[in-house]
Amino acid sequence: MKKLFSLMLAFFVFFAGCAERESTPVPVIVSVDEDESLTAPEVAVSGAGEKQEVIEEVEKVAKEPDVIYVPTPNDVVAKMLELANVQKDDLLYDLGCGDGRIVVTAAKRFGCKAVGYDIDPQRIKESLDNVAVNNVGHLVTIEQKDIFTLDLGKANVITLYLLPSLNVKLIPQLKKLKPGSRIVSHDFRMKGVKPDKIVELTSSEDNAQHKVFLWTAPIKKRNKMKQAGDDVVSQAKFESTPVAIGGLSSP
């Protein structure tokens, strides 16, 4: 009887163990190298240096736009290109190209080459569509890049519609432009740098007043007292704007 009881107990323990194994999920252990990015698991790299480059590239592409996209009115675009005195042999960079209207207009109106840069995939798609519709693919290139990583040295004309702080952030890159290169900014000045000319106009598209600033390389330092007064005006303009404007995904 004692042996029979022991045998029955062994069977009971065996079947209970089976039932527990069936009902308990088997844990899956995934080993991830501490410096490997989960956003790019398919990328095979051979060394730590290459692995870091992949991570940095993924982070670069995944960067969010700095501000909300608001397009520059077309008549303001025309004034920007006019003030920059764009010529057929110029190379124009639009930093934050939005739907590509500046680079497309420059190519169609002046026959110059132009490159539009933006970080937002949606803006890149819109720009490429705009280039295709207007048949200027032989003159215009659109690239998804962070504008603060660009070498601007090859450009003759730079167009901007960025917040004042972002204009200032670009100064080290703009200082490398060739003498005689032109920089035009829609609505916002560049703290610490004296503009060569400021033009005001009222757009027929939004019935609002706009400013276009022009600088010529090499860019010039401002008088400190004059700069302080202009900063107050620029800040007031920014604070009165109902939405965030310009930025890495505009004009």
SVG drawing of the C-alpha trace seen along z (x, -y; Angstrom):
<svg xmlns="http://www.w3.org/2000/svg" viewBox="-5 -102 41 104">
<polyline fill="none" stroke="black" stroke-width="0.4" points="0.0,0.0 2.8,-2.4 4.5,-1.7 1.2,-2.3 0.7,-5.6 4.2,-6.7 3.6,-5.8 0.3,-7.7 2.1,-10.7 4.8,-10.6 2.3,-10.6 0.4,-13.5 3.6,-15.5 4.5,-14.6 1.2,-15.7 1.1,-18.9 4.5,-19.8 3.4,-19.3 0.3,-21.4 2.4,-24.2 4.8,-24.2 2.0,-24.4 0.3,-27.4 3.5,-29.3 5.0,-31.3 8.6,-30.5 10.6,-33.7 12.5,-34.9 15.8,-36.5 17.0,-39.0 20.6,-40.1 21.3,-43.6 24.8,-45.2 24.7,-48.2 25.8,-50.6 23.6,-49.1 20.5,-51.1 17.2,-49.3 15.9,-51.6 18.2,-49.9 18.3,-46.2 18.8,-45.0 22.1,-46.9 25.1,-44.7 28.3,-46.4 31.7,-44.9 33.2,-47.3 32.4,-49.7 33.3,-52.7 31.0,-51.6 28.2,-50.8 28.4,-54.3 28.2,-55.8 25.0,-53.8 23.5,-55.1 24.3,-58.7 22.9,-58.4 19.6,-56.9 19.4,-59.7 20.0,-62.3 17.2,-61.0 14.8,-60.7 15.3,-64.3 12.1,-66.3 11.6,-69.7 12.4,-72.6 9.2,-74.5 5.8,-74.2 5.8,-74.6 4.2,-77.8 4.8,-78.5 6.2,-81.8 3.7,-83.6 4.6,-83.4 4.9,-87.2 7.3,-87.2 9.3,-84.5 9.6,-86.6 10.8,-89.6 13.4,-87.4 14.9,-86.2 14.8,-89.7 16.6,-91.2 19.2,-88.4 19.8,-89.4 19.7,-85.7 21.5,-85.0 21.5,-82.0 25.0,-80.9 24.2,-81.0 23.8,-78.0 21.0,-78.6 20.5,-76.7 17.1,-76.9 17.6,-75.9 14.2,-74.5 12.7,-74.1 9.1,-73.2 7.2,-72.4 10.1,-73.5 8.5,-76.7 11.7,-78.8 14.0,-76.4 11.4,-75.7 10.7,-79.4 14.4,-80.2 15.0,-77.5 11.9,-78.4 12.4,-82.2 16.2,-82.5 17.4,-79.1 19.8,-78.6 20.6,-75.4 19.1,-75.1 19.1,-72.7 16.4,-72.4 17.1,-71.0 14.6,-69.8 14.5,-67.4 10.8,-66.5 10.0,-63.5 6.6,-65.0 8.2,-68.3 10.7,-66.3 7.8,-64.4 6.0,-67.7 9.1,-69.3 9.9,-66.4 6.3,-66.4 6.6,-70.2 9.9,-69.7 8.3,-66.9 5.2,-68.9 7.2,-71.9 9.8,-69.9 12.8,-71.4 14.5,-68.1 17.5,-69.0 18.1,-72.1 16.7,-71.3 17.9,-68.8 16.0,-68.0 17.8,-66.4 16.7,-65.3 19.4,-66.7 19.9,-68.7 20.7,-72.2 23.1,-72.8 25.4,-70.1 25.8,-71.5 28.8,-72.9 27.4,-76.1 30.7,-77.0 29.5,-76.2 26.4,-78.3 26.1,-81.8 22.6,-82.5 21.1,-81.3 17.4,-81.6 15.9,-81.4 12.6,-81.5 13.8,-80.5 13.3,-81.8 15.8,-84.4 17.6,-81.9 18.1,-79.5 19.4,-82.3 22.0,-83.0 22.9,-79.3 23.7,-79.3 26.3,-82.2 29.4,-80.0 28.3,-78.2 27.4,-81.5 30.8,-83.0 32.3,-80.4 30.4,-81.7 32.4,-83.1 32.7,-86.9 29.7,-88.4 27.3,-85.5 23.9,-86.7 21.7,-85.7 18.0,-86.6 15.7,-86.0 11.9,-86.2 10.7,-88.2 13.5,-87.5 16.8,-89.2 20.1,-87.8 21.2,-89.0 24.7,-90.5 24.9,-90.8 24.1,-94.0 21.8,-93.6 22.7,-95.4 19.0,-96.1 15.5,-95.6 12.5,-95.6 8.9,-95.7 5.9,-94.5 2.2,-93.6 1.4,-90.2 -1.6,-89.9 -2.0,-86.3 -2.5,-86.9 -2.8,-90.7 -0.1,-90.8 3.0,-92.9 6.3,-91.0 10.0,-92.0 12.9,-90.6 16.4,-91.0 19.5,-90.9 23.1,-90.3 26.2,-90.0 29.2,-87.8 31.4,-88.4 28.7,-89.2 29.2,-92.3 29.0,-92.8 26.3,-95.2 26.7,-98.2 25.8,-97.0 23.3,-99.8 21.5,-99.5 21.4,-95.7 19.7,-96.0 16.9,-98.2 16.4,-95.9 16.2,-92.8 13.3,-94.3 11.5,-94.9 12.2,-91.4 11.1,-89.8 7.8,-91.8 7.2,-90.6 7.8,-87.0 5.5,-87.2 2.7,-88.7 2.8,-85.9 -0.1,-83.5 1.8,-80.3 5.3,-79.2 6.8,-80.0 9.7,-79.1 12.2,-76.6 13.8,-73.4 10.7,-72.5 9.9,-75.8 9.4,-78.1"/>
</svg>
